[in-house]
C-alpha cells in the first residue's frame, strides 16, 4: 500500500488554469532526468467514492478533477499557487480504493 496525495478542484477549473503547462513541463523534466512519473491528472476520480472520502466528496465541486501524486511536496507546491482547491491524502490499494488513479469519467 502507498500513500497518495491529492489536489481536488472542479474539472473546469483544472482545465482553465495553467495546470496543463505545469504538468507538461514536469513530465519533460522527469524524462530528462529519467525519473519515474509520480503524478496523474484524474477526471472524476474514483477514490472519492470510498466511504472514508464522503466528507471530501461533499465539499468538492462536480464534476471534479484531481491531481494525484506520491510526492507530497508537489501537491503542496501546487496548493500554494492555486485557489479554491482541496488537498488531502489516502492509502491505496485498499478494500475501498483499489486503484488510486481510477476515473469514473466515460469516454464520449
Jmol script that loads the backbone (N, CA, C; Angstrom):
load data "model"
ATOM      1  N   UNK A   1       0.849  -1.182   0.000  1.00  0.00           N
ATOM      2  CA  UNK A   1       0.000   0.000   0.000  1.00  0.00           C
ATOM      3  C   UNK A   1       0.890   1.238   0.000  1.00  0.00           C
ATOM      4  N   UNK A   2       0.450   2.262  -0.697  1.00  0.00           N
ATOM      5  CA  UNK A   2       1.194   3.513  -0.787  1.00  0.00           C
ATOM      6  C   UNK A   2       0.298   4.672  -0.366  1.00  0.00           C
ATOM      7  N   UNK A   3       0.928   5.758   0.022  1.00  0.00           N
ATOM      8  CA  UNK A   3       0.188   6.979   0.343  1.00  0.00           C
ATOM      9  C   UNK A   3       0.154   7.852  -0.904  1.00  0.00           C
ATOM     10  N   UNK A   4      -1.042   8.296  -1.241  1.00  0.00           N
ATOM     11  CA  UNK A   4      -1.247   9.193  -2.369  1.00  0.00           C
ATOM     12  C   UNK A   4      -1.762  10.520  -1.834  1.00  0.00           C
ATOM     13  N   UNK A   5      -1.287  11.587  -2.423  1.00  0.00           N
ATOM     14  CA  UNK A   5      -1.681  12.941  -2.044  1.00  0.00           C
ATOM     15  C   UNK A   5      -2.463  13.511  -3.215  1.00  0.00           C
ATOM     16  N   UNK A   6      -3.486  14.314  -2.912  1.00  0.00           N
ATOM     17  CA  UNK A   6      -4.310  14.821  -3.996  1.00  0.00           C
ATOM     18  C   UNK A   6      -4.606  16.304  -3.823  1.00  0.00           C
ATOM     19  N   UNK A   7      -4.915  16.905  -4.954  1.00  0.00           N
ATOM     20  CA  UNK A   7      -5.413  18.266  -5.032  1.00  0.00           C
ATOM     21  C   UNK A   7      -6.682  18.168  -5.864  1.00  0.00           C
ATOM     22  N   UNK A   8      -7.809  18.541  -5.287  1.00  0.00           N
ATOM     23  CA  UNK A   8      -9.110  18.457  -5.952  1.00  0.00           C
ATOM     24  C   UNK A   8      -9.633  19.831  -6.307  1.00  0.00           C
ATOM     25  N   UNK A   9     -10.274  19.906  -7.447  1.00  0.00           N
ATOM     26  CA  UNK A   9     -10.937  21.139  -7.873  1.00  0.00           C
ATOM     27  C   UNK A   9     -11.999  20.751  -8.887  1.00  0.00           C
ATOM     28  N   UNK A  10     -12.733  21.732  -9.355  1.00  0.00           N
ATOM     29  CA  UNK A  10     -13.699  21.435 -10.407  1.00  0.00           C
ATOM     30  C   UNK A  10     -12.935  21.117 -11.688  1.00  0.00           C
ATOM     31  N   UNK A  11     -13.508  20.263 -12.500  1.00  0.00           N
ATOM     32  CA  UNK A  11     -12.895  19.884 -13.775  1.00  0.00           C
ATOM     33  C   UNK A  11     -12.615  21.119 -14.626  1.00  0.00           C
ATOM     34  N   UNK A  12     -13.577  22.039 -14.693  1.00  0.00           N
ATOM     35  CA  UNK A  12     -13.397  23.256 -15.492  1.00  0.00           C
ATOM     36  C   UNK A  12     -12.242  24.096 -14.979  1.00  0.00           C
ATOM     37  N   UNK A  13     -12.113  24.203 -13.662  1.00  0.00           N
ATOM     38  CA  UNK A  13     -11.027  24.983 -13.066  1.00  0.00           C
ATOM     39  C   UNK A  13      -9.676  24.407 -13.454  1.00  0.00           C
ATOM     40  N   UNK A  14      -9.559  23.093 -13.355  1.00  0.00           N
ATOM     41  CA  UNK A  14      -8.285  22.438 -13.671  1.00  0.00           C
ATOM     42  C   UNK A  14      -7.930  22.644 -15.138  1.00  0.00           C
ATOM     43  N   UNK A  15      -8.925  22.558 -16.002  1.00  0.00           N
ATOM     44  CA  UNK A  15      -8.674  22.725 -17.433  1.00  0.00           C
ATOM     45  C   UNK A  15      -8.337  24.174 -17.776  1.00  0.00           C
ATOM     46  N   UNK A  16      -8.995  25.136 -17.101  1.00  0.00           N
ATOM     47  CA  UNK A  16      -8.791  26.554 -17.415  1.00  0.00           C
ATOM     48  C   UNK A  16      -7.493  27.103 -16.827  1.00  0.00           C
ATOM     49  N   UNK A  17      -7.082  26.592 -15.706  1.00  0.00           N
ATOM     50  CA  UNK A  17      -5.853  27.074 -15.079  1.00  0.00           C
ATOM     51  C   UNK A  17      -4.645  26.574 -15.874  1.00  0.00           C
ATOM     52  N   UNK A  18      -3.487  27.156 -15.661  1.00  0.00           N
ATOM     53  CA  UNK A  18      -2.300  26.742 -16.419  1.00  0.00           C
ATOM     54  C   UNK A  18      -1.689  25.429 -15.906  1.00  0.00           C
ATOM     55  N   UNK A  19      -2.510  24.573 -15.328  1.00  0.00           N
ATOM     56  CA  UNK A  19      -2.010  23.317 -14.763  1.00  0.00           C
ATOM     57  C   UNK A  19      -1.456  22.409 -15.859  1.00  0.00           C
ATOM     58  N   UNK A  20      -2.107  22.409 -17.010  1.00  0.00           N
ATOM     59  CA  UNK A  20      -1.652  21.558 -18.102  1.00  0.00           C
ATOM     60  C   UNK A  20      -0.197  21.864 -18.458  1.00  0.00           C
ATOM     61  N   UNK A  21       0.137  23.142 -18.518  1.00  0.00           N
ATOM     62  CA  UNK A  21       1.519  23.529 -18.836  1.00  0.00           C
ATOM     63  C   UNK A  21       2.486  23.081 -17.744  1.00  0.00           C
ATOM     64  N   UNK A  22       2.063  23.225 -16.497  1.00  0.00           N
ATOM     65  CA  UNK A  22       2.900  22.791 -15.370  1.00  0.00           C
ATOM     66  C   UNK A  22       3.168  21.291 -15.479  1.00  0.00           C
ATOM     67  N   UNK A  23       2.132  20.517 -15.780  1.00  0.00           N
ATOM     68  CA  UNK A  23       2.284  19.069 -15.879  1.00  0.00           C
ATOM     69  C   UNK A  23       3.163  18.673 -17.062  1.00  0.00           C
ATOM     70  N   UNK A  24       3.005  19.349 -18.193  1.00  0.00           N
ATOM     71  CA  UNK A  24       3.854  19.065 -19.357  1.00  0.00           C
ATOM     72  C   UNK A  24       5.318  19.340 -19.032  1.00  0.00           C
ATOM     73  N   UNK A  25       5.580  20.476 -18.401  1.00  0.00           N
ATOM     74  CA  UNK A  25       6.954  20.833 -18.052  1.00  0.00           C
ATOM     75  C   UNK A  25       7.536  19.840 -17.044  1.00  0.00           C
ATOM     76  N   UNK A  26       6.743  19.462 -16.071  1.00  0.00           N
ATOM     77  CA  UNK A  26       7.207  18.500 -15.065  1.00  0.00           C
ATOM     78  C   UNK A  26       7.492  17.142 -15.716  1.00  0.00           C
ATOM     79  N   UNK A  27       6.598  16.708 -16.617  1.00  0.00           N
ATOM     80  CA  UNK A  27       6.805  15.438 -17.324  1.00  0.00           C
ATOM     81  C   UNK A  27       8.100  15.491 -18.144  1.00  0.00           C
ATOM     82  N   UNK A  28       8.318  16.602 -18.851  1.00  0.00           N
ATOM     83  CA  UNK A  28       9.543  16.762 -19.652  1.00  0.00           C
ATOM     84  C   UNK A  28      10.772  16.676 -18.755  1.00  0.00           C
ATOM     85  N   UNK A  29      10.714  17.364 -17.619  1.00  0.00           N
ATOM     86  CA  UNK A  29      11.829  17.357 -16.670  1.00  0.00           C
ATOM     87  C   UNK A  29      12.099  15.946 -16.152  1.00  0.00           C
ATOM     88  N   UNK A  30      11.048  15.226 -15.830  1.00  0.00           N
ATOM     89  CA  UNK A  30      11.216  13.845 -15.348  1.00  0.00           C
ATOM     90  C   UNK A  30      11.859  12.978 -16.424  1.00  0.00           C
ATOM     91  N   UNK A  31      11.433  13.136 -17.670  1.00  0.00           N
ATOM     92  CA  UNK A  31      12.009  12.344 -18.764  1.00  0.00           C
ATOM     93  C   UNK A  31      13.487  12.647 -18.929  1.00  0.00           C
ATOM     94  N   UNK A  32      13.862  13.920 -18.851  1.00  0.00           N
ATOM     95  CA  UNK A  32      15.271  14.293 -18.957  1.00  0.00           C
ATOM     96  C   UNK A  32      16.105  13.670 -17.846  1.00  0.00           C
ATOM     97  N   UNK A  33      15.511  13.581 -16.660  1.00  0.00           N
ATOM     98  CA  UNK A  33      16.221  13.022 -15.509  1.00  0.00           C
ATOM     99  C   UNK A  33      16.035  11.507 -15.385  1.00  0.00           C
ATOM    100  N   UNK A  34      15.297  10.929 -16.348  1.00  0.00           N
ATOM    101  CA  UNK A  34      14.977   9.501 -16.325  1.00  0.00           C
ATOM    102  C   UNK A  34      14.340   9.103 -14.996  1.00  0.00           C
ATOM    103  N   UNK A  35      13.445   9.963 -14.541  1.00  0.00           N
ATOM    104  CA  UNK A  35      12.734   9.756 -13.284  1.00  0.00           C
ATOM    105  C   UNK A  35      11.340   9.231 -13.594  1.00  0.00           C
ATOM    106  N   UNK A  36      10.864   8.293 -12.798  1.00  0.00           N
ATOM    107  CA  UNK A  36       9.539   7.721 -12.995  1.00  0.00           C
ATOM    108  C   UNK A  36       8.459   8.746 -12.650  1.00  0.00           C
ATOM    109  N   UNK A  37       7.416   8.800 -13.477  1.00  0.00           N
ATOM    110  CA  UNK A  37       6.298   9.725 -13.255  1.00  0.00           C
ATOM    111  C   UNK A  37       5.597   9.360 -11.950  1.00  0.00           C
ATOM    112  N   UNK A  38       5.353  10.358 -11.106  1.00  0.00           N
ATOM    113  CA  UNK A  38       4.709  10.126  -9.810  1.00  0.00           C
ATOM    114  C   UNK A  38       3.506  11.050  -9.616  1.00  0.00           C
ATOM    115  N   UNK A  39       2.898  11.483 -10.731  1.00  0.00           N
ATOM    116  CA  UNK A  39       1.729  12.355 -10.654  1.00  0.00           C
ATOM    117  C   UNK A  39       0.811  12.062 -11.829  1.00  0.00           C
ATOM    118  N   UNK A  40      -0.502  12.230 -11.593  1.00  0.00           N
ATOM    119  CA  UNK A  40      -1.503  11.927 -12.594  1.00  0.00           C
ATOM    120  C   UNK A  40      -2.653  12.912 -12.484  1.00  0.00           C
ATOM    121  N   UNK A  41      -3.225  13.284 -13.607  1.00  0.00           N
ATOM    122  CA  UNK A  41      -4.437  14.091 -13.655  1.00  0.00           C
ATOM    123  C   UNK A  41      -5.594  13.117 -13.859  1.00  0.00           C
ATOM    124  N   UNK A  42      -6.544  13.129 -12.936  1.00  0.00           N
ATOM    125  CA  UNK A  42      -7.662  12.187 -12.983  1.00  0.00           C
ATOM    126  C   UNK A  42      -8.970  12.983 -13.023  1.00  0.00           C
ATOM    127  N   UNK A  43      -9.719  12.817 -14.105  1.00  0.00           N
ATOM    128  CA  UNK A  43     -11.014  13.456 -14.242  1.00  0.00           C
ATOM    129  C   UNK A  43     -12.043  12.557 -13.570  1.00  0.00           C
ATOM    130  N   UNK A  44     -12.907  13.137 -12.743  1.00  0.00           N
ATOM    131  CA  UNK A  44     -13.895  12.404 -11.965  1.00  0.00           C
ATOM    132  C   UNK A  44     -13.245  11.224 -11.231  1.00  0.00           C
ATOM    133  N   UNK A  45     -12.391  11.532 -10.262  1.00  0.00           N
ATOM    134  CA  UNK A  45     -11.621  10.487  -9.575  1.00  0.00           C
ATOM    135  C   UNK A  45     -12.488   9.489  -8.815  1.00  0.00           C
ATOM    136  N   UNK A  46     -12.160   8.207  -9.012  1.00  0.00           N
ATOM    137  CA  UNK A  46     -12.886   7.135  -8.358  1.00  0.00           C
ATOM    138  C   UNK A  46     -12.679   7.077  -6.856  1.00  0.00           C
ATOM    139  N   UNK A  47     -11.531   7.555  -6.370  1.00  0.00           N
ATOM    140  CA  UNK A  47     -11.273   7.460  -4.929  1.00  0.00           C
ATOM    141  C   UNK A  47     -12.289   8.246  -4.101  1.00  0.00           C
ATOM    142  N   UNK A  48     -12.975   9.193  -4.727  1.00  0.00           N
ATOM    143  CA  UNK A  48     -13.995   9.958  -3.998  1.00  0.00           C
ATOM    144  C   UNK A  48     -15.209   9.102  -3.636  1.00  0.00           C
ATOM    145  N   UNK A  49     -15.345   7.939  -4.244  1.00  0.00           N
ATOM    146  CA  UNK A  49     -16.473   7.054  -3.956  1.00  0.00           C
ATOM    147  C   UNK A  49     -16.254   6.225  -2.687  1.00  0.00           C
ATOM    148  N   UNK A  50     -15.044   6.205  -2.157  1.00  0.00           N
ATOM    149  CA  UNK A  50     -14.769   5.439  -0.943  1.00  0.00           C
ATOM    150  C   UNK A  50     -15.525   6.053   0.233  1.00  0.00           C
ATOM    151  N   UNK A  51     -16.073   5.219   1.108  1.00  0.00           N
ATOM    152  CA  UNK A  51     -16.834   5.749   2.251  1.00  0.00           C
ATOM    153  C   UNK A  51     -16.045   6.756   3.089  1.00  0.00           C
ATOM    154  N   UNK A  52     -14.764   6.532   3.266  1.00  0.00           N
ATOM    155  CA  UNK A  52     -13.966   7.441   4.080  1.00  0.00           C
ATOM    156  C   UNK A  52     -13.736   8.796   3.414  1.00  0.00           C
ATOM    157  N   UNK A  53     -14.105   8.909   2.137  1.00  0.00           N
ATOM    158  CA  UNK A  53     -13.942  10.175   1.410  1.00  0.00           C
ATOM    159  C   UNK A  53     -15.261  10.944   1.294  1.00  0.00           C
ATOM    160  N   UNK A  54     -16.310  10.482   1.952  1.00  0.00           N
ATOM    161  CA  UNK A  54     -17.642  11.096   1.819  1.00  0.00           C
ATOM    162  C   UNK A  54     -17.631  12.582   2.159  1.00  0.00           C
ATOM    163  N   UNK A  55     -16.940  12.972   3.206  1.00  0.00           N
ATOM    164  CA  UNK A  55     -16.903  14.383   3.608  1.00  0.00           C
ATOM    165  C   UNK A  55     -16.198  15.233   2.559  1.00  0.00           C
ATOM    166  N   UNK A  56     -15.103  14.729   2.029  1.00  0.00           N
ATOM    167  CA  UNK A  56     -14.369  15.449   0.979  1.00  0.00           C
ATOM    168  C   UNK A  56     -15.236  15.547  -0.275  1.00  0.00           C
ATOM    169  N   UNK A  57     -15.866  14.444  -0.654  1.00  0.00           N
ATOM    170  CA  UNK A  57     -16.706  14.425  -1.847  1.00  0.00           C
ATOM    171  C   UNK A  57     -17.827  15.455  -1.744  1.00  0.00           C
ATOM    172  N   UNK A  58     -18.399  15.590  -0.553  1.00  0.00           N
ATOM    173  CA  UNK A  58     -19.495  16.548  -0.347  1.00  0.00           C
ATOM    174  C   UNK A  58     -19.027  17.989  -0.541  1.00  0.00           C
ATOM    175  N   UNK A  59     -17.772  18.277  -0.259  1.00  0.00           N
ATOM    176  CA  UNK A  59     -17.225  19.634  -0.387  1.00  0.00           C
ATOM    177  C   UNK A  59     -16.734  19.947  -1.802  1.00  0.00           C
ATOM    178  N   UNK A  60     -16.486  18.922  -2.574  1.00  0.00           N
ATOM    179  CA  UNK A  60     -15.846  19.098  -3.871  1.00  0.00           C
ATOM    180  C   UNK A  60     -16.854  19.440  -4.958  1.00  0.00           C
ATOM    181  N   UNK A  61     -16.528  20.414  -5.814  1.00  0.00           N
ATOM    182  CA  UNK A  61     -17.407  20.741  -6.933  1.00  0.00           C
ATOM    183  C   UNK A  61     -17.507  19.572  -7.913  1.00  0.00           C
ATOM    184  N   UNK A  62     -18.612  19.523  -8.619  1.00  0.00           N
ATOM    185  CA  UNK A  62     -18.833  18.457  -9.584  1.00  0.00           C
ATOM    186  C   UNK A  62     -19.023  19.040 -10.970  1.00  0.00           C
ATOM    187  N   UNK A  63     -18.502  18.421 -12.001  1.00  0.00           N
ATOM    188  CA  UNK A  63     -17.597  17.276 -11.939  1.00  0.00           C
ATOM    189  C   UNK A  63     -16.235  17.706 -11.409  1.00  0.00           C
ATOM    190  N   UNK A  64     -15.580  16.780 -10.748  1.00  0.00           N
ATOM    191  CA  UNK A  64     -14.296  17.071 -10.116  1.00  0.00           C
ATOM    192  C   UNK A  64     -13.142  16.540 -10.956  1.00  0.00           C
ATOM    193  N   UNK A  65     -11.991  17.099 -10.683  1.00  0.00           N
ATOM    194  CA  UNK A  65     -10.737  16.594 -11.241  1.00  0.00           C
ATOM    195  C   UNK A  65      -9.720  16.608 -10.116  1.00  0.00           C
ATOM    196  N   UNK A  66      -8.781  15.686 -10.181  1.00  0.00           N
ATOM    197  CA  UNK A  66      -7.759  15.601  -9.133  1.00  0.00           C
ATOM    198  C   UNK A  66      -6.384  15.456  -9.752  1.00  0.00           C
ATOM    199  N   UNK A  67      -5.440  16.098  -9.124  1.00  0.00           N
ATOM    200  CA  UNK A  67      -4.041  15.802  -9.383  1.00  0.00           C
ATOM    201  C   UNK A  67      -3.634  14.885  -8.238  1.00  0.00           C
ATOM    202  N   UNK A  68      -3.173  13.711  -8.574  1.00  0.00           N
ATOM    203  CA  UNK A  68      -2.801  12.711  -7.587  1.00  0.00           C
ATOM    204  C   UNK A  68      -1.310  12.456  -7.735  1.00  0.00           C
ATOM    205  N   UNK A  69      -0.617  12.362  -6.599  1.00  0.00           N
ATOM    206  CA  UNK A  69       0.825  12.143  -6.629  1.00  0.00           C
ATOM    207  C   UNK A  69       1.276  11.368  -5.399  1.00  0.00           C
ATOM    208  N   UNK A  70       2.382  10.692  -5.539  1.00  0.00           N
ATOM    209  CA  UNK A  70       3.013  10.070  -4.381  1.00  0.00           C
ATOM    210  C   UNK A  70       4.014  11.038  -3.746  1.00  0.00           C
ATOM    211  N   UNK A  71       4.110  12.233  -4.304  1.00  0.00           N
ATOM    212  CA  UNK A  71       5.054  13.248  -3.833  1.00  0.00           C
ATOM    213  C   UNK A  71       4.278  14.365  -3.122  1.00  0.00           C
ATOM    214  N   UNK A  72       4.302  14.374  -1.784  1.00  0.00           N
ATOM    215  CA  UNK A  72       3.522  15.392  -1.066  1.00  0.00           C
ATOM    216  C   UNK A  72       4.004  16.815  -1.327  1.00  0.00           C
ATOM    217  N   UNK A  73       5.294  17.003  -1.591  1.00  0.00           N
ATOM    218  CA  UNK A  73       5.811  18.344  -1.848  1.00  0.00           C
ATOM    219  C   UNK A  73       5.234  18.937  -3.131  1.00  0.00           C
ATOM    220  N   UNK A  74       4.999  18.102  -4.134  1.00  0.00           N
ATOM    221  CA  UNK A  74       4.427  18.578  -5.389  1.00  0.00           C
ATOM    222  C   UNK A  74       3.007  19.099  -5.159  1.00  0.00           C
ATOM    223  N   UNK A  75       2.206  18.356  -4.403  1.00  0.00           N
ATOM    224  CA  UNK A  75       0.836  18.777  -4.123  1.00  0.00           C
ATOM    225  C   UNK A  75       0.836  20.057  -3.289  1.00  0.00           C
ATOM    226  N   UNK A  76       1.719  20.149  -2.313  1.00  0.00           N
ATOM    227  CA  UNK A  76       1.825  21.374  -1.505  1.00  0.00           C
ATOM    228  C   UNK A  76       2.229  22.548  -2.378  1.00  0.00           C
ATOM    229  N   UNK A  77       3.179  22.342  -3.259  1.00  0.00           N
ATOM    230  CA  UNK A  77       3.647  23.394  -4.172  1.00  0.00           C
ATOM    231  C   UNK A  77       2.486  23.895  -5.035  1.00  0.00           C
ATOM    232  N   UNK A  78       1.687  22.967  -5.569  1.00  0.00           N
ATOM    233  CA  UNK A  78       0.531  23.373  -6.380  1.00  0.00           C
ATOM    234  C   UNK A  78      -0.504  24.127  -5.555  1.00  0.00           C
ATOM    235  N   UNK A  79      -0.781  23.644  -4.348  1.00  0.00           N
ATOM    236  CA  UNK A  79      -1.787  24.286  -3.484  1.00  0.00           C
ATOM    237  C   UNK A  79      -1.411  25.734  -3.203  1.00  0.00           C
ATOM    238  N   UNK A  80      -0.135  26.001  -3.027  1.00  0.00           N
ATOM    239  CA  UNK A  80       0.314  27.366  -2.748  1.00  0.00           C
ATOM    240  C   UNK A  80       0.121  28.298  -3.946  1.00  0.00           C
ATOM    241  N   UNK A  81      -0.044  27.741  -5.124  1.00  0.00           N
ATOM    242  CA  UNK A  81      -0.185  28.536  -6.335  1.00  0.00           C
ATOM    243  C   UNK A  81      -1.620  28.628  -6.847  1.00  0.00           C
ATOM    244  N   UNK A  82      -2.517  27.843  -6.274  1.00  0.00           N
ATOM    245  CA  UNK A  82      -3.897  27.799  -6.749  1.00  0.00           C
ATOM    246  C   UNK A  82      -4.860  28.130  -5.617  1.00  0.00           C
ATOM    247  N   UNK A  83      -6.005  28.645  -5.976  1.00  0.00           N
ATOM    248  CA  UNK A  83      -7.056  28.926  -5.005  1.00  0.00           C
ATOM    249  C   UNK A  83      -8.226  27.981  -5.262  1.00  0.00           C
ATOM    250  N   UNK A  84      -9.091  27.859  -4.291  1.00  0.00           N
ATOM    251  CA  UNK A  84     -10.317  27.074  -4.430  1.00  0.00           C
ATOM    252  C   UNK A  84     -10.036  25.603  -4.712  1.00  0.00           C
ATOM    253  N   UNK A  85      -9.068  25.038  -4.006  1.00  0.00           N
ATOM    254  CA  UNK A  85      -8.750  23.618  -4.158  1.00  0.00           C
ATOM    255  C   UNK A  85      -8.807  22.940  -2.797  1.00  0.00           C
ATOM    256  N   UNK A  86      -8.947  21.635  -2.814  1.00  0.00           N
ATOM    257  CA  UNK A  86      -8.962  20.822  -1.611  1.00  0.00           C
ATOM    258  C   UNK A  86      -7.785  19.862  -1.704  1.00  0.00           C
ATOM    259  N   UNK A  87      -7.052  19.701  -0.634  1.00  0.00           N
ATOM    260  CA  UNK A  87      -5.946  18.749  -0.630  1.00  0.00           C
ATOM    261  C   UNK A  87      -6.144  17.732   0.481  1.00  0.00           C
ATOM    262  N   UNK A  88      -5.491  16.607   0.326  1.00  0.00           N
ATOM    263  CA  UNK A  88      -5.557  15.560   1.332  1.00  0.00           C
ATOM    264  C   UNK A  88      -4.730  14.371   0.894  1.00  0.00           C
ATOM    265  N   UNK A  89      -4.959  13.255   1.573  1.00  0.00           N
ATOM    266  CA  UNK A  89      -4.216  12.052   1.245  1.00  0.00           C
ATOM    267  C   UNK A  89      -5.069  10.824   1.530  1.00  0.00           C
ATOM    268  N   UNK A  90      -4.668   9.698   0.933  1.00  0.00           N
ATOM    269  CA  UNK A  90      -5.323   8.421   1.172  1.00  0.00           C
ATOM    270  C   UNK A  90      -4.328   7.307   0.903  1.00  0.00           C
ATOM    271  N   UNK A  91      -4.676   6.114   1.362  1.00  0.00           N
ATOM    272  CA  UNK A  91      -3.854   4.929   1.144  1.00  0.00           C
ATOM    273  C   UNK A  91      -4.503   4.080   0.059  1.00  0.00           C
ATOM    274  N   UNK A  92      -3.685   3.511  -0.812  1.00  0.00           N
ATOM    275  CA  UNK A  92      -4.203   2.616  -1.848  1.00  0.00           C
ATOM    276  C   UNK A  92      -3.069   1.695  -2.299  1.00  0.00           C
ATOM    277  N   UNK A  93      -3.362   0.540  -2.812  1.00  0.00           N
ATOM    278  CA  UNK A  93      -4.699  -0.020  -2.941  1.00  0.00           C
ATOM    279  C   UNK A  93      -5.237  -0.497  -1.589  1.00  0.00           C
ATOM    280  N   UNK A  94      -6.551  -0.400  -1.455  1.00  0.00           N
ATOM    281  CA  UNK A  94      -7.221  -0.849  -0.243  1.00  0.00           C
ATOM    282  C   UNK A  94      -8.563  -1.450  -0.646  1.00  0.00           C
ATOM    283  N   UNK A  95      -9.287  -1.953   0.326  1.00  0.00           N
ATOM    284  CA  UNK A  95     -10.594  -2.541   0.034  1.00  0.00           C
ATOM    285  C   UNK A  95     -11.551  -1.516  -0.562  1.00  0.00           C
ATOM    286  N   UNK A  96     -11.441  -0.252  -0.135  1.00  0.00           N
ATOM    287  CA  UNK A  96     -12.369   0.779  -0.616  1.00  0.00           C
ATOM    288  C   UNK A  96     -11.791   1.626  -1.756  1.00  0.00           C
ATOM    289  N   UNK A  97     -10.482   1.612  -1.907  1.00  0.00           N
ATOM    290  CA  UNK A  97      -9.829   2.337  -3.008  1.00  0.00           C
ATOM    291  C   UNK A  97      -8.844   1.372  -3.674  1.00  0.00           C
ATOM    292  N   UNK A  98      -9.337   0.526  -4.576  1.00  0.00           N
ATOM    293  CA  UNK A  98      -8.459  -0.461  -5.201  1.00  0.00           C
ATOM    294  C   UNK A  98      -7.456   0.143  -6.192  1.00  0.00           C
ATOM    295  N   UNK A  99      -7.798   1.280  -6.806  1.00  0.00           N
ATOM    296  CA  UNK A  99      -6.934   1.916  -7.803  1.00  0.00           C
ATOM    297  C   UNK A  99      -6.897   3.423  -7.524  1.00  0.00           C
ATOM    298  N   UNK A 100      -5.743   3.915  -7.138  1.00  0.00           N
ATOM    299  CA  UNK A 100      -5.592   5.315  -6.738  1.00  0.00           C
ATOM    300  C   UNK A 100      -5.899   6.295  -7.857  1.00  0.00           C
ATOM    301  N   UNK A 101      -5.707   5.893  -9.103  1.00  0.00           N
ATOM    302  CA  UNK A 101      -5.893   6.851 -10.196  1.00  0.00           C
ATOM    303  C   UNK A 101      -7.032   6.454 -11.136  1.00  0.00           C
ATOM    304  N   UNK A 102      -7.962   5.653 -10.645  1.00  0.00           N
ATOM    305  CA  UNK A 102      -9.125   5.275 -11.452  1.00  0.00           C
ATOM    306  C   UNK A 102     -10.029   6.489 -11.673  1.00  0.00           C
ATOM    307  N   UNK A 103     -10.655   6.516 -12.834  1.00  0.00           N
ATOM    308  CA  UNK A 103     -11.568   7.600 -13.191  1.00  0.00           C
ATOM    309  C   UNK A 103     -12.967   7.047 -13.415  1.00  0.00           C
ATOM    310  N   UNK A 104     -13.960   7.827 -13.015  1.00  0.00           N
ATOM    311  CA  UNK A 104     -15.358   7.460 -13.274  1.00  0.00           C
ATOM    312  C   UNK A 104     -15.853   8.066 -14.580  1.00  0.00           C
ATOM    313  N   UNK A 105     -15.021   8.872 -15.218  1.00  0.00           N
ATOM    314  CA  UNK A 105     -15.407   9.530 -16.468  1.00  0.00           C
ATOM    315  C   UNK A 105     -15.543   8.476 -17.568  1.00  0.00           C
ATOM    316  N   UNK A 106     -16.518   8.686 -18.415  1.00  0.00           N
ATOM    317  CA  UNK A 106     -16.697   7.782 -19.549  1.00  0.00           C
ATOM    318  C   UNK A 106     -16.252   8.492 -20.811  1.00  0.00           C
ATOM    319  N   UNK A 107     -15.694   7.732 -21.699  1.00  0.00           N
ATOM    320  CA  UNK A 107     -15.281   8.308 -22.969  1.00  0.00           C
ATOM    321  C   UNK A 107     -16.530   8.699 -23.740  1.00  0.00           C
ATOM    322  N   UNK A 108     -16.500   9.832 -24.363  1.00  0.00           N
ATOM    323  CA  UNK A 108     -17.708  10.229 -25.039  1.00  0.00           C
ATOM    324  C   UNK A 108     -17.442  11.063 -26.192  1.00  0.00           C
TER     325      UNK A 108
END
end "model"
wireframe off; spacefill off
backbone 0.3
color backbone group
